[in-house]
Amino acid sequence: MEEKNKSIGKAITRIDGLLKVTGKATYATDYPAKNMAYAVLFKSTIASGQITAIDSAAAEKSPGVLKVITHKNTPKLNIKGGLRGGALLQGSEIHFYGQHIGIVVAETFEQATHAARLVQVSYEEKAGKIDFDELAKDAVKPKGQELADQIRGDAKKALGEAAVKVEETYETPIEHHHPMEPHSTIAVWEGENVILYNGSQIINGAQSSAAATLNLKPENVRIVSPYIGGGFGSKGGQWANLVLTAVAAKVTGRPVKLALTRQQMFNSVGLRQRNIQKVSLGATKEGKLISISHETTTHSAIDSEYIEPCGDCTKIMYDAPNSLISYRVVPMNVILPTYTRGPGKSTGSFALESAMDELAHKLGIDPIELRIKNEPEKDPSNGKPWSSRKTVQCLQEGAKAFGWEKRNAIPGQTKAGNYLIGYGVACGTYPARQRDSSAIIKLKRSGSQVTATIELAASDLGTGTNTILAQVAADGLDLPIGNITVNIGDSDLPPAAGSVGSVGAASFANAVNDACIKITNELIAKSDKQFFVRPTARQMMISEQTLDFQTRADAKAPSNTDQYSTHSFNANFAEVKVNIATGMVKVTRFLAATGAGKILNPKTARSQIIGGNIWGIGMALSEESIIDPRYGNFATRSFGDYHVPSNLDVGKLDAMFINEEDFIPNKLGIKGIGEVGIVGVAAAIANAVFNATGKRIRSLPITPDKLL
């Protein structure tokens, strides 16, 4: 197949691009339904306590209102069904500010919004746990063993004996996902079955959790989600709004649409929690690491626990005989944190890679040289060999392309008018994995024209899933890409992994590739001809005069994958200019050099990497959600005060991919790039700011007040 490739590896334009730019792509709220009603959530205005009374009389009498639903009249739901964050209207207890406490359903969205404001709620308020700085001193070990202390050697003792040390604390704030498309659902009941039109990163996961929570069988719930306007982890696990829409539709006997407002997104669908990370590095005078520690203190919800693994990069990035990775957590009256792009690795790499830059500065060694000096031959965390690792090549080729040799090693020495100029570098990594997925291929022939339909319950966050699957199928079946139709995003289709954790492309594409091989084999097997050269599926359909044929393949990762450590790696290079008078930082240039196996489509891959880089710029310079310590709500609750980068905030971005063949993670050699694009970005920018100004900022975001 490799020799005949015509589509894989080419920068093919998205096959669904025209649908999107003409408004024909159907997102969650775009589906028509007869007699649609509209639901609006109303939320708690305390962080901790009990609802003592709800007066909904005025709301119920308001024009157009069909129903007011609260914990008093909500059907019994399974709170352990797999949805995240609680808030299912199953009781009067309040765990966080903004917890769902009711729904108004009305004939129009405007009527529901107005009526929701008429509901009067009384509380018995309790003192909330909302001051992380105060609570952090009482942090305890996590409940789960997966984040128990990970110890190799004696890191503390080795640090004490080290010739050169870095012992610093780095902080990252609460961040929110804020996909372009807020979370929304349309629920339509058909007897005992319900269709949920929803943005779901994991189609079958949404189906199983919705079914379990509604006390239904999975086959009674259908998830339809062909297009998703971004998710970044917030649409990986599903939240209460999904099932509450189904409840509202059931109670009213009408199809119901519920769309979260941008303000509601802050306390409805999770967040990236605040992390305090102490990193300790000990090295010889020559720069060889002998000790590395990464100790994270963070927070989770009152009634459940999620901790992003900030020490994951530190476990594997550098060769050190003594290592300590630990986590401590405090419960808070804040919504449950959740997976957020590059979970643990994006925040953890800020701490680790900043510390490496500090160590390089202390040693008087170039930061790239220090990293290469401590390149591990095998995975330090488990002793497994790498399936492949291109960190050194990323650093070397990236440095050459970026012009790293122009960097002045002495901070604060490069000026251009009213600006200080600085260069920074940082590395990152993310696991490469394939998850079980299935795919059906349906072939049809009309004369000499053969077409194919690909079906699987995959998801497309806007990353290009439809396009890369068409490319894989085109090559595997010997068809033009225009003859391929891709149907995804529906739980009625064969089950597939999700678009999470950089498993999507590897899992979906290998399922389609396996189906291509299988359908070709089956077409050959049913023929009575002998072939000197293996024919393609297209040739077999024509030669055998077959009108239609289909098959299904169930793909799994290779059996020996677990014997290796499989990861994507990158090196990030940033150039910043810092206004001497105002302290404003601008990223003028950014380059990400990435080793991520086979790149199916350089155009969509570049977009993925640049998208991660832009979020990393926001993480470094502007994004921060601030809790009001008086009430436990977010003081930042719109794009007016939660600042994501705009075009004017971003300079020249570029991405390059290091050639890498690695067929250990999966047959196609795909490693995944959705997560790794943000990993190391904030550190590269922070290191560039230090190079420009001589000021080391260890608490994100890097705002002007921290530099002046």
GUMARVEX-206002 format. One line per field, with one value per residue (C-alpha): residue number from 0; residue in one letter; x, y, z. Coordinates in steps of 0.25 Angstrom, whole numbers, plus 2048, in hexadecimal, padded with zeros to 3 digits. Each point is the difference from the previous one (the first is absolute). Layout:
REM GUMARVEX-206002
vonu (NUM,...)
tise (a,...)
east (X,...)
north (Y,...)
up (Z,...)
REM end
This chain:
REM GUMARVEX-206002
vonu (0,1,2,3,4,5,6,7,8,9,10,11,12,13,14,15,16,17,18,19,20,21,22,23,24,25,26,27,28,29,30,31,32,33,34,35,36,37,38,39,40,41,42,43,44,45,46,47,48,49,50,51,52,53,54,55,56,57,58,59,60,61,62,63,64,65,66,67,68,69,70,71,72,73,74,75,76,77,78,79,80,81,82,83,84,85,86,87,88,89,90,91,92,93,94,95,96,97,98,99,100,101,102,103,104,105,106,107,108,109,110,111,112,113,114,115,116,117,118,119,120,121,122,123,124,125,126,127,128,129,130,131,132,133,134,135,136,137,138,139,140,141,142,143,144,145,146,147,148,149,150,151,152,153,154,155,156,157,158,159,160,161,162,163,164,165,166,167,168,169,170,171,172,173,174,175,176,177,178,179,180,181,182,183,184,185,186,187,188,189,190,191,192,193,194,195,196,197,198,199,200,201,202,203,204,205,206,207,208,209,210,211,212,213,214,215,216,217,218,219,220,221,222,223,224,225,226,227,228,229,230,231,232,233,234,235,236,237,238,239,240,241,242,243,244,245,246,247,248,249,250,251,252,253,254,255,256,257,258,259,260,261,262,263,264,265,266,267,268,269,270,271,272,273,274,275,276,277,278,279,280,281,282,283,284,285,286,287,288,289,290,291,292,293,294,295,296,297,298,299,300,301,302,303,304,305,306,307,308,309,310,311,312,313,314,315,316,317,318,319,320,321,322,323,324,325,326,327,328,329,330,331,332,333,334,335,336,337,338,339,340,341,342,343,344,345,346,347,348,349,350,351,352,353,354,355,356,357,358,359,360,361,362,363,364,365,366,367,368,369,370,371,372,373,374,375,376,377,378,379,380,381,382,383,384,385,386,387,388,389,390,391,392,393,394,395,396,397,398,399,400,401,402,403,404,405,406,407,408,409,410,411,412,413,414,415,416,417,418,419,420,421,422,423,424,425,426,427,428,429,430,431,432,433,434,435,436,437,438,439,440,441,442,443,444,445,446,447,448,449,450,451,452,453,454,455,456,457,458,459,460,461,462,463,464,465,466,467,468,469,470,471,472,473,474,475,476,477,478,479,480,481,482,483,484,485,486,487,488,489,490,491,492,493,494,495,496,497,498,499,500,501,502,503,504,505,506,507,508,509,510,511,512,513,514,515,516,517,518,519,520,521,522,523,524,525,526,527,528,529,530,531,532,533,534,535,536,537,538,539,540,541,542,543,544,545,546,547,548,549,550,551,552,553,554,555,556,557,558,559,560,561,562,563,564,565,566,567,568,569,570,571,572,573,574,575,576,577,578,579,580,581,582,583,584,585,586,587,588,589,590,591,592,593,594,595,596,597,598,599,600,601,602,603,604,605,606,607,608,609,610,611,612,613,614,615,616,617,618,619,620,621,622,623,624,625,626,627,628,629,630,631,632,633,634,635,636,637,638,639,640,641,642,643,644,645,646,647,648,649,650,651,652,653,654,655,656,657,658,659,660,661,662,663,664,665,666,667,668,669,670,671,672,673,674,675,676,677,678,679,680,681,682,683,684,685,686,687,688,689,690,691,692,693,694,695,696,697,698,699,700,701,702,703,704,705,706,707)
tise (m,e,e,k,n,k,s,i,g,k,a,i,t,r,i,d,g,l,l,k,v,t,g,k,a,t,y,a,t,d,y,p,a,k,n,m,a,y,a,v,l,f,k,s,t,i,a,s,g,q,i,t,a,i,d,s,a,a,a,e,k,s,p,g,v,l,k,v,i,t,h,k,n,t,p,k,l,n,i,k,g,g,l,r,g,g,a,l,l,q,g,s,e,i,h,f,y,g,q,h,i,g,i,v,v,a,e,t,f,e,q,a,t,h,a,a,r,l,v,q,v,s,y,e,e,k,a,g,k,i,d,f,d,e,l,a,k,d,a,v,k,p,k,g,q,e,l,a,d,q,i,r,g,d,a,k,k,a,l,g,e,a,a,v,k,v,e,e,t,y,e,t,p,i,e,h,h,h,p,m,e,p,h,s,t,i,a,v,w,e,g,e,n,v,i,l,y,n,g,s,q,i,i,n,g,a,q,s,s,a,a,a,t,l,n,l,k,p,e,n,v,r,i,v,s,p,y,i,g,g,g,f,g,s,k,g,g,q,w,a,n,l,v,l,t,a,v,a,a,k,v,t,g,r,p,v,k,l,a,l,t,r,q,q,m,f,n,s,v,g,l,r,q,r,n,i,q,k,v,s,l,g,a,t,k,e,g,k,l,i,s,i,s,h,e,t,t,t,h,s,a,i,d,s,e,y,i,e,p,c,g,d,c,t,k,i,m,y,d,a,p,n,s,l,i,s,y,r,v,v,p,m,n,v,i,l,p,t,y,t,r,g,p,g,k,s,t,g,s,f,a,l,e,s,a,m,d,e,l,a,h,k,l,g,i,d,p,i,e,l,r,i,k,n,e,p,e,k,d,p,s,n,g,k,p,w,s,s,r,k,t,v,q,c,l,q,e,g,a,k,a,f,g,w,e,k,r,n,a,i,p,g,q,t,k,a,g,n,y,l,i,g,y,g,v,a,c,g,t,y,p,a,r,q,r,d,s,s,a,i,i,k,l,k,r,s,g,s,q,v,t,a,t,i,e,l,a,a,s,d,l,g,t,g,t,n,t,i,l,a,q,v,a,a,d,g,l,d,l,p,i,g,n,i,t,v,n,i,g,d,s,d,l,p,p,a,a,g,s,v,g,s,v,g,a,a,s,f,a,n,a,v,n,d,a,c,i,k,i,t,n,e,l,i,a,k,s,d,k,q,f,f,v,r,p,t,a,r,q,m,m,i,s,e,q,t,l,d,f,q,t,r,a,d,a,k,a,p,s,n,t,d,q,y,s,t,h,s,f,n,a,n,f,a,e,v,k,v,n,i,a,t,g,m,v,k,v,t,r,f,l,a,a,t,g,a,g,k,i,l,n,p,k,t,a,r,s,q,i,i,g,g,n,i,w,g,i,g,m,a,l,s,e,e,s,i,i,d,p,r,y,g,n,f,a,t,r,s,f,g,d,y,h,v,p,s,n,l,d,v,g,k,l,d,a,m,f,i,n,e,e,d,f,i,p,n,k,l,g,i,k,g,i,g,e,v,g,i,v,g,v,a,a,a,i,a,n,a,v,f,n,a,t,g,k,r,i,r,s,l,p,i,t,p,d,k,l,l)
east (800,80B,806,7F2,7FD,7F9,7F9,807,80A,7FA,7FB,7F2,7F6,7F5,7F5,7F5,806,7F5,7F5,806,802,7F3,7F9,7FB,808,7F6,804,7F9,7F5,7FE,7F7,7F1,7F5,7F1,7FA,80E,800,80C,807,808,807,800,80C,804,805,807,80C,7FC,7F4,7F1,7F4,7F5,7F5,7FE,7F4,7FE,7F1,803,809,7F5,7F6,809,7FC,804,805,7FE,807,809,809,807,805,7F2,7FA,80C,7FF,809,80E,80C,80A,80B,7FD,80D,7FC,80A,7FE,7F3,7F5,7F5,7F5,800,800,801,80F,809,80E,805,7FB,7F9,7FB,7F4,7F3,7F5,7FB,7F6,7F9,7F9,7FB,80B,80E,7FD,7F4,808,80B,7F7,7F8,80D,803,7F3,803,803,809,803,80C,807,80E,80C,80F,806,80D,804,80E,80A,80C,7FB,7FB,80D,808,7F6,801,800,804,7F6,7F6,804,80D,803,805,807,80F,809,80E,80D,80D,800,7FE,801,80D,806,7FB,807,80D,7FF,80A,7F5,7F2,7F2,7F5,7F5,7F0,7F8,7F1,7F6,7F2,7F2,7FD,7F3,7FF,7F6,7FE,7FA,7F3,7FB,7FA,7F2,7F6,7F3,7F8,7F5,7F9,7FA,7F8,80B,80B,807,809,80A,806,80C,80F,807,80F,7FD,7F3,7FF,804,7F5,7F6,804,800,7F3,7F9,806,7FC,7F2,7FE,7FF,807,80B,7F8,7F5,809,805,80B,801,80C,806,806,806,804,80C,801,80E,7FC,7F3,7F8,808,7F8,7F2,7F9,7F2,7FB,7FF,7F7,7F8,7FC,7FB,7F8,7FA,7FC,7FA,7F8,7FA,7FE,807,80D,809,80C,80A,80C,809,804,80E,7FF,7FA,80C,809,7F9,7F9,80A,80D,80D,80F,803,80A,80E,80B,80C,80E,80B,80E,80B,80E,80C,80F,808,800,7F1,7FD,7F3,801,7F3,7F2,7F3,7F3,7F6,7F2,7F5,7F3,7F1,7F4,7F1,7F9,7F9,80A,80E,808,80E,808,80D,80A,80C,7FE,80B,809,800,805,806,80E,80A,802,803,7F8,7F1,7F4,7F2,7F6,7F2,7F8,7F1,7F6,7F1,7F9,7F2,803,7FB,808,80D,801,809,805,808,80E,7FB,80B,80B,7FD,800,80B,809,7FF,806,80A,805,801,809,808,802,804,80A,806,802,807,809,803,7FC,7F7,7F2,800,80D,7FC,7F3,809,80A,7F4,7F9,7FC,803,7F4,7F3,806,7F2,7FF,80D,7F8,807,7FB,7F8,806,804,804,802,80F,7FC,7F5,809,80B,7F8,7F7,80B,806,7F3,7FD,80D,804,80E,7FC,7FC,808,802,801,7F2,7FB,80B,7F8,7F8,7F8,7FB,7F7,800,808,802,801,801,7FB,7FF,7F9,7FC,7F4,7FA,7F3,7FD,7FD,7F5,7F6,7F2,7F6,7F8,7F7,7FD,7F6,804,7F4,805,7F6,803,7F9,807,80E,7FE,802,7FC,802,7F9,808,7F8,805,7FC,80C,7FF,806,803,803,80E,7FE,7FB,7F7,80C,80B,7F6,7FC,80F,803,7F4,804,80E,7FB,7F5,807,7F5,800,7FE,7F3,7FA,801,7F4,803,7F5,804,7FB,7F4,7FF,7F8,80D,80B,806,80D,80A,7FE,807,808,80E,805,7FA,7F6,808,808,7F4,7F6,80A,805,7F2,7FD,80D,7FD,7F3,806,809,7F5,7F6,80B,804,7F1,7FE,80C,7FC,7F2,806,804,80C,80F,808,80F,7FE,7F7,7F4,7F9,7F2,7FC,806,7F9,7F3,801,806,7F6,7F4,7FC,7F6,801,809,802,808,804,80D,803,80E,809,80E,80B,802,80F,7FD,800,80E,805,7FE,7F9,7FF,800,80B,802,809,7FA,807,7FB,804,7FA,801,7FD,7FC,80A,7F6,7F3,805,7F7,805,7FE,804,805,805,7FD,804,7FC,809,7F9,803,7F2,802,7F8,7F9,7F4,7FD,80A,7F6,7F6,80C,806,7F3,800,80E,7FD,7F3,807,80B,7F6,7F9,80E,802,7F3,805,80D,7FB,7F1,7F7,7FC,7F3,7FF,7F7,7F9,805,7F3,7F6,807,7FC,809,803,804,7F3,801,809,801,808,805,80A,803,80A,7FB,806,807,806,807,80C,806,7FD,807,800,80A,7FF,80C,800,7FD,7FC,7FB,7F6,801,7F4,7F7,801,7FF,80B,7F7,803,7F6,802,7F4,805,80F,7FF,7FD,80B,80C,7FA,7FE,80E,807,7F9,804,80E,800,7FB,80B,80A,7FA,7FF,808,7F4,7FB,7F1,7FC,7F1,7F7,7FB,80B,7F9,807,7FE,80A,80B,7FF)
north (800,80A,800,803,80B,80C,807,7FD,80A,80B,80D,7FE,80A,7FC,7F9,806,80E,805,7FB,808,80D,800,7FC,7F3,7F7,7FC,803,7FC,80B,800,7F4,803,7FA,802,808,803,805,808,7FE,809,7FC,808,7FF,801,80D,7FA,7F7,7F7,7FD,7FB,805,802,805,803,809,7FE,805,80D,7F8,7F6,80B,807,800,7F4,7F8,7F1,7FA,804,7F4,800,7F5,7FF,7FB,7FA,7F1,7F7,7FF,7F8,809,7F6,7FE,806,80F,80A,80B,7FC,80B,7F6,806,7F4,808,80D,800,80A,7FD,80C,80E,7FE,7F2,7FD,801,800,801,809,7FA,80A,802,809,802,80F,7FB,7F6,80A,80A,7F6,7FA,80E,7FF,7F4,803,7F7,800,7FA,7FB,805,7F9,805,7FC,7FA,80A,806,7F7,807,7FE,7F2,7FB,7FE,7F5,7F9,7F0,7F5,7FD,7F4,7F9,7F7,805,80D,7FA,805,7FB,7FE,7FC,800,80B,80E,808,7FA,802,80E,803,7FB,807,80A,809,801,806,800,808,801,802,803,7FF,806,7FA,800,7FD,7F9,80A,7F8,809,7F8,800,7F3,7FD,7F5,7FD,7F5,7F8,7F5,7F5,7F7,7FA,804,80E,807,80A,809,805,803,7F4,7FD,7F1,7FC,7F2,806,80A,7F6,7F6,80B,807,7F2,7FC,80E,7FF,7F1,7FC,7F5,806,7FB,80A,80C,805,80B,808,809,801,80E,806,80E,7FD,7F9,7FF,7F6,806,7F8,7F3,7FD,804,80A,801,809,7F4,7F8,80C,803,7F2,801,80D,7FA,7F4,808,80A,7F6,809,800,80A,808,804,809,805,80F,804,804,7F3,7F9,805,7F7,7F5,7F8,7FF,807,7FF,801,809,7F9,804,7F8,7FF,7FB,7FD,7FC,7FC,7FF,7FF,80C,7FA,800,7F1,7FF,7F7,804,804,803,805,802,805,806,802,800,7F8,800,7FD,7F3,7FA,801,803,804,803,7F9,80B,7F7,7F8,807,800,7F1,7FE,80C,800,7F5,801,7F4,806,805,804,803,803,806,806,805,808,7FF,80E,805,801,7F8,7F3,803,7F8,7FC,80D,800,7F9,7FD,800,801,80E,805,7F7,803,80F,7FD,7F5,808,80D,7F9,7FA,80E,805,7F5,803,80E,7FC,7F7,80A,7F5,802,7FB,7F7,7FA,7FD,7F8,7F8,7FD,7FA,7F8,7F3,7F3,7F9,804,804,7FE,7F1,7FB,7FD,804,80B,7FC,80D,80D,80C,80B,802,802,809,809,800,801,80A,808,801,804,80A,807,7FC,804,80F,7FF,808,7F7,80C,805,80E,803,800,80C,805,80E,800,7F1,7F5,7F4,7F2,7F1,7F4,7F1,7F5,7F2,7F8,7F2,7F8,7F1,7FA,7F5,7F9,7FC,7F5,805,7FA,804,7FC,802,7FF,7FF,803,7FF,807,7FC,803,80A,7FA,808,7FD,804,800,7FE,801,807,809,80F,80D,80B,809,7F9,7FA,7F1,7FF,804,7F7,7F4,803,800,7F3,7FA,806,7F9,7F3,7FE,806,80B,80F,807,806,7F2,7FF,804,800,7FE,802,806,7F7,7F5,7F7,7FE,7F6,804,808,807,80F,80D,801,7FE,800,7F2,804,800,7F3,7F9,804,7FF,7F3,7FA,806,7FA,7F3,800,803,7F4,7F7,804,7FE,7F3,7FC,804,7F8,7F4,800,800,7F4,807,7FF,80D,802,80E,803,807,80C,801,809,7F6,7F4,807,803,7F3,7F8,809,801,80A,802,7FA,803,7FC,804,800,801,806,7FF,804,7F7,7F5,805,80F,7FF,7FB,80E,80E,807,810,80C,80A,80F,80C,80E,80C,80E,80E,80B,80F,807,80F,806,80B,7F8,7F1,7FB,7F3,7FC,7F3,805,7F2,7F2,7F2,7F3,7F4,7F3,7F1,7F9,7F4,800,80D,7FD,80E,80B,80B,7FB,7FC,80E,806,7F6,804,80F,7FF,7FA,80B,80B,7FA,7FF,80F,803,7F7,808,80E,802,7F4,800,7FD,807,7FB,80B,7FC,806,7F7,7F6,804,804,80F,7FD,7FB,805,802,80F,7FB,7F2,804,7F6,804,807,802,80C,7F9,7F6,802,7F7,7F1,7F4,7F1,7F6,7F1,7F7,7F4,7F4,7F1,7F9,7F4,7FB,809,7FB,7FB,80D,807,80B,806,80C,80F,806,801,801,80E,807,7F9,808,80D,808,7FC,804,80E,802,7FC,80A,80B,7FD,801,80D,806,7F9,7FE,7F2,7FF,7F3,803,800,808,809,80D,80E,803,7F4,806,80E)
up (800,803,7F2,7FA,80A,7F9,80B,80D,803,7F7,804,7FC,803,80A,7F9,809,7FF,7F6,809,80C,7F9,7F9,80E,7FB,80B,80A,80F,80C,800,7F0,800,7FD,808,800,80C,806,80E,806,80E,808,80D,80C,80A,80F,805,80C,800,80C,807,7FE,7F8,80B,7F6,7F1,7FC,7F2,7FF,7F9,7F6,7FD,7FD,7F7,7F1,7F8,80C,7FF,80C,80C,804,80D,80A,805,7F3,7F8,7FD,807,7F9,802,806,7FE,7F1,7FB,7FE,806,80A,806,800,7FB,809,809,80D,807,804,7F9,7FD,7F8,7FB,7F3,803,7F7,809,7F6,7F2,7FA,7F3,7F7,7F2,7FD,805,804,808,807,803,806,808,806,806,807,809,80E,808,80F,806,80D,7FC,806,800,7F3,7FD,7F5,804,7FA,805,80E,7FE,7F9,80D,803,7F3,801,7F7,7F5,802,7F3,800,7F2,805,80C,803,7F5,805,7FA,808,80B,7F9,80D,804,7F2,7FF,80D,7FA,7F2,7FC,7F9,805,7FC,80A,7FC,800,7F4,7FF,7F5,802,7FE,7F1,7F8,7F3,7F9,7F3,7F5,801,80E,805,7FB,7FE,7F9,806,7F8,807,7F7,80A,809,7F7,800,7F6,805,7F6,808,7FE,805,7FF,804,7F9,807,80D,7FF,7FD,80B,80B,7FB,800,80E,806,7FA,804,7F2,7F8,7F6,7F4,805,7FE,7F3,800,7F3,7FF,7F2,802,80D,801,809,80E,805,80A,805,7F7,803,80C,800,80A,806,7F5,7F7,808,806,7F1,7FF,80D,7FC,7F3,807,80A,7F6,7F5,7F6,7F9,808,7FD,80B,7FD,80B,7FF,800,80E,805,7F9,80C,80A,7F8,7F9,808,800,801,80E,807,802,809,7FC,807,7F6,806,7F7,804,7F6,7FF,7FC,7F2,7FF,802,808,80D,806,7FB,809,7FC,80B,7FD,809,7FA,803,7FC,803,80D,7FC,7F5,7FC,7F3,800,7F3,800,800,803,7F3,7F8,80B,801,7F2,7FA,806,805,80F,80A,80B,7FE,808,7FB,80A,800,80C,7FF,807,7FE,7FD,7FD,7F1,7F5,7FD,7F8,7F3,7F4,7FA,7F3,803,80E,80A,7F5,7FC,80F,804,7F5,804,80D,7FB,7F4,807,80B,7F5,7FA,80E,802,7F2,804,80D,7F9,7F5,7F6,7F4,803,7F4,804,80E,7FB,7F6,80B,808,7F5,805,7F8,806,807,80E,807,7FC,7F9,7F3,7F3,7F8,7F3,7FB,806,7F7,80B,7FC,7F1,804,808,7F5,7F4,807,805,7F2,7FA,80B,7FF,80F,7FD,801,80F,809,80D,809,804,7FD,7F6,7F3,7FD,7F4,802,80C,801,807,7F7,805,7FB,808,7FE,807,7FD,801,7FF,7FF,800,7F3,801,7F7,807,7FB,7F4,7F6,7F2,7F4,7F2,7F5,7F2,7F4,7F1,7F5,7F2,803,80B,80E,80C,80F,80D,80D,80D,80E,80D,800,803,7F9,809,7F4,7FF,7F2,804,7F4,7F6,806,800,7F1,7FD,807,7F9,7F2,801,806,7F6,7F4,7FE,7FE,80C,7FA,7FF,80F,80A,80F,80A,80E,80D,802,80B,7F6,7F9,804,80D,800,809,803,7FC,80D,805,7F2,7FD,7F5,7F3,804,804,7F5,7F5,803,801,7F2,7FB,806,7F9,7F3,801,804,7F6,7F5,805,801,7F1,7FC,808,7F9,7F2,7F8,7F9,803,801,7FE,806,80C,7FA,807,806,7F4,7F6,806,800,7F1,7FC,808,7FB,80F,802,80F,80B,80F,80C,80E,807,80F,802,80C,803,7FD,80A,803,802,80F,800,7FC,804,7F5,800,7F7,803,7FC,802,800,7FD,804,7FC,809,801,80D,800,80A,804,801,803,7F5,7FA,7F1,7FA,7F3,7FB,804,7FA,805,7FB,802,7FF,7FF,7F6,7F3,7FD,7F8,7FB,802,7FF,80B,808,7FF,805,80B,805,7FE,807,80C,7FF,801,80C,806,7FD,808,80B,801,7FF,802,804,80F,807,80D,80C,808,80E,806,7F9,7F8,7F3,7F4,7FF,7F2,7F8,7F2,7F5,805,80B,7FD,7F5,7F5,7F5,7F4,7F3,804,80C,7F8,7F7,7F6,803,7F9,801,7FB,801,802,7F7,809,7FD,80C,7FD,80F,805,7F4,7F2,7F9,809,805,80E,801,801,806,80E,7FE,7F9,80D,808,803,7FA,80C,805,7F3,801,80F,7FD,7F4,80A,809,7F5,7FC,80E,80A,808,803,801,807,801,7F3,7F9,7FE,801,7FF,810,802,7F7,804)
REM end
